[in-house]
Amino acid sequence: MEKEVLNRIEQYVDSHQDEMIEKYRELINLKDFWRDADAVSAVAVWLKKEFEDEGVLCELVDVAPESGKLLMGTLGENRDKEAILFSGHMDTALASDLYLEEPFTVKDGNAYGPGVLDMKGGILISLYVVKALNSIGYDERPLKILFAPDEEGLHHFTNVADLIKENSKHCLFALNMETGLMDNGLAVGRKGRLGIDVFVKGRSAHAGAAFLDGISSIEEMAHKVLAFQSLTDIEKGTTVNTGVIKGGTIPNAVPAECMCQLDIRFKTVKELNRVKEAVRQICEKNYVGGTSCTYTELNLFTPLETDHKIMALYDFMADVARKYNYPDTTPVQVGGCSDATFIQQAGTPVLCSCGVRGNWNHTLREFAVVSSLYDRVKWFTAAIVDAGALNF
């Protein structure tokens, strides 16, 4: 990139910092807890207008009555090179009524509010990358956006995962604008996640007068829980957590029913398959005679597995940062799952954790480092201008 072009990008970002903060304020104050479909859709409508003002042809997609609308769009669809995709989600994790009416604040260089880090700050970066590119007359590649309405709900009610896979095909690369990391790292791999609900049935009876007539579902589940927990393999990055147990009715009755909920994390599909088969065998085994067991698999996110294309993309982004004196980055493996996995399944190389840097997402302490908003707009804009040097 010519020095004059770089200067124009940096001057644009530096001269629009106040405007960026005001847009940040507007976006965060549109509180949109993931279970509030209308609120999420309102954010989608707000973003649609902002991107359309920059020439992005946008579409709002209805995915389910329980969910807000998915937002996707393209700028420069007639450009003949492979597109670059910005992806992420618009919904936030915590109930909106936990916050003030207008919760966005900035203090000591950090921004606070619902989704300020996870991950509306990342969406704002993508908006201003588009603006910065437009300001220099960039017209080489199409720019695409794809923002989900229900990632915090793990796409439980929708086919959003399939829509992500379908609409992220044939891109040069994607940046998933999820929670940025405090050390400025970029995620080159993420664990997958599978939820499993397990249900045990026994037989109820009076715990004093007819104890031997009862069959304890809780006793059976206790054996199973220990077996589930033993499937954890820290060296392989696999964890099995029994996060919820519910059973019984009153202390003086043998419990007829018990259920538990498992959260399973894994780095590879091979480990996913090992654990799934082991859970099947544990559920089929009777530790207490007369009990029965069923289970349901929920909300599968396959892992984002580090491969040569992802590492080539990471190396390119790191080279851009060094070349233009932006903050150093590192390749990071992250334990949480994200929609980046569905982009990889579509065949598009993707990096994750590309949003604003910060900490404590999914808590009321959530914050984002404001300066990283400006740094990453410059960095990613420069990377797109230089994308012709990327070789997979």
C-alpha positions, 0 to 999 in steps of 0.5 A: 500500500502506498504511504499516501493511502495509509495516511488517508486511512489513518486520518479518516479514523482519527478524525472520526473518533468522536463520531464512532463513540456516538455510534457506539453509544446508540448501538449499545443503548439499543439493548437486545437480550437474545430472548427478546426477538423484537429488540434484536430485530430493532438492532438489525434495522439500525445496522441495516440503515448504517450499512446501507448509508455506505452503499451496502445492499442489505437484507433482513431475513426472518429465521424463526418467530422466537428469534430476531432477524438475520442481517446480511449484505454486500457492497460492490457485488459486481466486483470480480474478485473474491469477497471479504466477509465480516461476520458475527452476532447482534444479540447480547447475553444478559437480560436487558432489565439488568441495565440502566435505560441508557447503559453505555458509558466510557470511563478511563478509556474503557467502554461499558454496557451490554454487548460493548465487548460481546460483540457489538464493538466488533460490528462497529469495527466492521462498519467503520472499516467499510466507511474507511474503505469508501473514504479512499475510493476502494473498489477492488473486492466485494465486502460482505456482512453476515450478522446472526440474531441468536448466537447467544441462544446457540441457534436453538430455534433456527437454521441460522448455522445453515444460513451462515454456511451457505452465505459465507461460501466463496469468500477470500477470507472472513473475520469473525468480529467476536470478543477481542482478547486483551493481549491483542491475539487473534483466535486461530482455533476454538473448541466445539460445544455440544449440550446433552440433556439426560433423563432417568426414570425410576419409580416413586414410593414413600421413603419410609413406609414403602422404601423397597417399592421405590426405584431411585432415579437420583441414585442412578443419575449419581452413578452416571454423573461420575461416569460422565465427568470421567470422560474429561481429558485435559491433555486433549482439551476435552471437558465434560461438565454436569452443570445442572441436575434436577430430580425428585419432589419431596425429601420423603419420597423416592424420586421417580425422575431426574435429569441432568444437563451436560456441557461438552467442549472439544478441540477435534471432531475425533474427540467429539465422536469419542465422548458421544459414544461414551455418553451413549454407553453410559446412558444405556447401562443400568447401575440401579435395576429398574431404571431407564434412561434417554438423552437428547443432543442439543446445539452442536457447534463443531470446533474451529480446527486450526489448519494451514489456511487459517495460519496463512491468514493469521500470518498475513494479518500479523505481517500487516500489523508489523508493516504498518506499526500496529499492535503486535498480535499472537495466534490463540486457541480459545475455549468458547465456541463461535459461528466461525466454525460454520464459516470454516465448514463453508470452505472460507478461511476465518479468524475469530476474536477480531472485535474490540479488546476487553474482558468479562463478557457475559457479566455486568462487568463487561468492558471494551478498550476504546482505543482498540476500536480505532486500532483495529479499524486501521489494521483491518482496513489496511489488510483489505487494501493489501489482500492481493498479497495473501496466498493460500 
